[in-house]
Amino acid sequence: MAATNKPADTIQGRRRKLRPLIITMGGQRQSHLESMFAHPTISAHFESPVFSPGVPQRSIRSARGLLQVANNAGLLPQHEWEALSTTGEDLYHQNPRTYLDCLTG
């Protein structure tokens, strides 16, 4: 059986829908965004968004902080979060620019 090299962003030959993380305190803004993402022209390209309550801006300035919020919202596969939170922690403190390298090894 021959191996195929399908891009990681495709599922069965189709492009995978993106799942947005929206940080909001709810209310009318969240209702408006839910309606927008439910529209057929948008929902063809995006999964339903994941909403997270407001977080201080300084906590998501770094890649590590943003990925922590994404993990808390359930957006990261468990094996990726485990790599980021163990091996990645050391890499982040050594050089934040190479933080995501732990996902390729």
Residue pairs with C-beta under 8 A, 6 or more apart in sequence:
6 13
9 15
9 16
10 16
17 44
17 45
17 46
17 47
18 45
18 46
18 47
19 46
19 47
19 48
19 49
19 50
19 75
20 37
20 46
20 47
20 49
20 50
21 49
21 50
21 52
21 69
21 70
21 73
21 75
22 30
22 33
22 49
22 50
22 51
22 52
23 51
23 52
23 53
23 54
23 55
23 60
23 69
24 30
24 33
24 51
24 52
24 53
24 54
25 53
25 54
26 51
26 53
30 51
33 49
33 51
34 48
34 49
36 42
37 43
37 46
37 48
37 49
38 48
50 73
50 74
50 75
51 73
52 69
52 72
52 73
55 69
58 65
59 65
59 68
59 69
60 66
60 69
62 92
62 96
63 92
63 96
63 99
63 100
64 84
64 88
64 89
64 92
64 96
64 99
67 76
67 81
67 84
70 76
71 81
71 84
71 85
76 84
80 103
83 102
83 103
84 99
84 100
84 102
84 103
87 102
87 105
88 99
88 100
88 102
88 103
91 98
91 99
91 101
91 102
92 99
